Amino acid sequence: MLGRVQEVLGAARADLAAAGTAAEVAAVRKEVLGKSGALPVLRRALGGLDERERKAAGSALHTAQQDITAAIEEKERALLDAEPALARPMDVTVPGLAPGSGGLHPTTRLMYDLNDAFAALNFEVYEGPELSSELFEFDHMNFPADHPARESMDTYWLAGTADERAERRLCMRPHLTGASIRYMREHEPPFRFVYPGRVYRNESTDARHERAFFQYEVLLVDEVVPLTMGRFLVDTILDTVFGTPVTTRMRTGFFPFVEPGFEVDMRCRVCDGQGCRTCGRVGWLEVMPGGSPHPNVLRAAGLDPGRWSGCYVNVGLDRLVMMRYGIDDVRLLHSADLRFLNQFA
């Protein structure tokens, strides 16, 4: 047994001396120390020896394993030290390459620009919850009980709450306007605040519509707020977005939460009013509905409509991003396609 141990030790040292790669060293380790290697096989044979031979052979095996392990580790270090640090010589005079950097998503960039513009007008930025209820999104917003927006074809209702009503019937917010009630109940008038965020609607997607998209809403409430204030807010938004005069038109619009209401269309900047799939071939794109808060909405917020008035502006943020950068399909903004997003880095 002692002679066999010395043979294994000598062969292992010879193989290590001849090894020129890490793979060859690993092969020696497996052949000598592996589960079926030479030393484990000899160790399993110790049980057939008498007590004196078993003790001497066991000690020799232990010493041999330590020697071989140390020799393998030394060989591995030697190979590592001898390996070149670079596959080819490095020319230190060649200028380095600047590391790549990320950038803000175009929707986020526009949101920040609008936040800055309204902060300069003493507006506060507010964030409401994405998970809301029928109470805040429809009841407080003066939506009739039979309004189609309450149906599942338009709104994502949470499973298990379909038979509930008001605050117990939960949904993903279909618009941002319900957040205005939350803000007004938490603060004292007068109010100046904006509240950007993502909303969710159960509808078919196309070049102008998505199921999850961004809006940006503005609300000003004071004792005297003329409807012309809406025009000023719209101009502030468009001047911030484009930096140049924008052709718009303002027309009467109906929304349950405002009275009176208006809609602002801007000339499509993708086709310059000639008609394309982005604007539905009409040359105009609806971007900002709004109006004065309905008296029922003010009452829901705890305000006296005989004293307080205001002005909503509800911005389709994704559509403004499309106009700002000439994007012809809103789905690109939510695609996570790096070929598209890298243009804004």
N, C-alpha and C positions, 0 to 999 in steps of 0.2 A: 504493500500500500504506500509506504513512504517513497519508494522508488517511482511509483506511478505519479505521485503528487509532484515530484521533481521534474518528471518528463513534461507534465502539463504546464508547469511554470516556465520551463525552458522554451517550449514551443510557443507559448503566449508572448514571451519577450521577443522572440525572433519575428513573429508575425507583426508585433507592434513596431519593431525597428524597420520593417519593410513597408509598413502602411504609409501611404502618401496623401490620403484623403480622409475626411471625417467619416465617410461611409465605410471605408475599410476598417477604421478603428471601431466603429459600431459593430461590424461583423465579428471582430475579435471579442468584443464584450459579450455578444450573444453566444458565441461558440464556447467561451470559457465560463461565464458567469450566468448565462441565461437559464431559464427553468429546466431546459434539457441539456445544459452545458456540461463540460467535463467535470468541473468541481462539484456541482450538485449531484451528479451521478455517483462520484466517489463518496460523497457524504451519505448518500442513501445506503451505501454498502457497509457502513461502519457497524451496523447491527450484527453482521456475521463474524466479527472479530472478537477475540477474547478481550478481557478487560484491560490488560496491559497494552496490547496492540491498539485497541480502540482509543485509549487515552493519548498515545503518541501520535496516531494518525489524525485524530481530531485536532490536536494542537498544530500539526503540520498543515492541515487544510485551512485552519483559521489564518495562519501566517501567510499562506500562499494567496488566499483571497485578498488580504490587505495589500500584499505586494502588487498583485495584478491590478487591483483597483487604483492604487496610487500611480502605477505605470501608465494606465489608460488615461487618467486625468492629466498627467504630465504631457502625454503625447497630444491630447486634445488642445491643451494650452499652446504647445509648440506649433501646431498646425494653424491655430488662430492667429498667433503672432506673425507667422510667416505669410499669411494671406494678405494680398494687397488691399489697401483701404479703398482704392478706386479702381474701377475696371479699366480706366485709361488715364493717362497723365492729365492733370488739371492745369489749365492756363489761368493763373491768378490775375492776369491783367484783363481778362474778359469781363465786361460789366455784368453784374448779376441781373436776374429777372425779378421784377417786383411781384410779390405774392398776390394772387387774385383776391378780390374783396367782394363782398355781397352788396346788395342795395335794397332800398325799400321797395316794396310792392307798389305799383302805381296807384292803387286805391289808397293804401296807407299814406303815401306821399301827399296825395290830394287832401286827405282827411287832416293831416297835420297842417297843411297850408291854410285850410279853412279855419281850423282851430286858432291859428295865429291871427288870422284876419279878424275873427270875432272877439278874440281876447283883447285886441286893440280897441274894440268898441265896448269893452267892459261886460262881455258876455262870459258866463261860466260854462265850463264843459261838464256835462252830466252823463253818467252811464247807468242804464237800467238793466234789469235781468232779462236774459233771453227766454227763460221759462216763465210764462205769465199765466193769466187766467181770463176767462170770459168776462169777468167783472171789469177788469182794467182795459182790455182790448176792445170790448164791444159795448157793454152796458154803460160804462162811464163815458164812452165816446159817442153816445146817442144813436147807436145802431138799432134799428127796429128789431123786434124779436124774430121776425121772419126774413131778415136780410140774408141774401145768399152767401155773403162772406162768412157767415157763421157755420155753413155746411162744411163737411169733410172734403168736398171737392175743391175748396179754397184754403182751408186752414188745417194744420197738423194738430189734431187733438191727441192728447196722451191716452194710451190704452187704460181702460179701467175707470175713466172719468166721463165717458160719453153720456151717461145717464144723470150726471150731476149738473148743477147750475151755478152761475155766478162765480164766486171765488174758489169753489170746489171743482169746477170744470177747468182743467189745465190744458195749456197749448203752448207750442212754440210761437213766439210773438210774430204775427203776420205783418205788423208795421211798428214803427217806433212811437207813434203818437200816444199810445197808452202810457208810456213812461212820463209824459208831461204831467199826468195826474199825480203820479208818485212824487215828482219833484215839487209840485205846487202844494201838496199836503205836508211836505217836510220843511217848507220854507215860508217866509212871510213876503207878501207882495210889496213893491213891484218886482217883476221877474225879468231877467235877461239871461237866457241860457240856450245852449246847443246840446244836442245829444246824438252822436253818431253811433252806428252799430249795424250788425247783421240781422236780417229778418228772413222769415221762412214762409213760402207759399206753395201749396200743392197745385202746380200748374205745369203745363208742357213747356219744354225748353226750346228756344230758337235763338236767332241772332240777337234778339232784344230782351229775352226773358230767361231767368234762371229760377231754380227752386230756392236757392239760398243766395242772397245778394245784400249789398250794403246800401243803407240810406243815411241821410244827414238831415236832421230837423232843427229848426230854429223857432223859438217862441219868445215873444216879447209881450209882457202884460203890464199895463199901467192904467192910470185913471182916464187918460185920453190918448188913444192910439188910432190915428186915422188909417184908413185902408191903404192910402198912398205909402205908408211905411213899408208895406209889403214890396212895393216896387223898389224902394231904397235897399231893402235887404237882398232882393234878387240881383240888383246891380252890383252890390258889394260882393256877392258870391261869384258872379260871372267875371267881374274885373279881376278878382283874385285868381280864378282858374285860368283865364286866357290872357290877361294883361292887355287886351285890346278891346275896343267896342264890339259887342256881340248883337247881332240882329235877333230880336225877340218879338213875340206877340203875346198879348195877355187877353184871355177870353174867360167868359163866365164858366164856372165849373161847380158841380154839386158834390159835396161830401157830407156825410151825416154829422161830422164833428165841427163844421164851420158854417157860419151864416153872416154875410155872404161868402161865397167861395170863388176862387179863380184858378186858372191853369195857365202856366207860362210855357210856351213852346220856343225853342231856339232853332234857328236855321241849321240844318245838318251840316257839320263841318267835314264829314267824310266825303260827301258828294257836292258840297257847296250849294245845297238846295235843288240839285238836279233830280234827285230821287235815286235811292239805292235800297238794298235789303235792310240796312241799319235803320232807316227812317220809314220803312214800309212803302217806299216809292213815292212818298208825298213831299219830301224836301224839308219837313219839319219833325222835330223830336220833342215829345213832352218830357220835361225835366223837373218842373217845380209846381206842383199843385199847392194850394194854401188858402188862406182866408182868415177871417176873424173867428175866434173860438165861439162855438155855439153857446147860448146861455145855459143849456143843460150841462155842457162840459164844465163851465165855470162853477156851476152849483155843485157838481161832483167833486170839484177841487176845493170846495168850501169857500168860494168867493161869491160876492154879491154882483150879479151881472148888471145891476143898475148902477154900480159904481166903477167896476173894472171892465176893461176891454183889452183886446190884444191883437196879435197877428201871428199866425202860423206860416212857415214856409217849409215844405216837405220836399227834400232834394233826393232824386234818384242818383246816388253817388256814383254807382257803376256807369251810368249813362254819361255823366259828366266826364268821367275818366276816358270813356270811348271818344268823346268829342275833343278832349284835350290832346290825345295822342293819335287820333285818326284810326282807332281800332274799330273794325267792322263787325265784330262778333263778341258779345258779352261773355260767352262761354270760355273764351281764351283767358279771361281774368281769373277764372277759377279752375283752370286745367292743370296747374302745377307743371306745365311744359316748360322746361328750362330753355329751350330754343326761343320761346317767346319772352320769358321773364328776364333772360340775360340781356335783353335790349335795354332794360331799365337799371341795370347794375351800375 
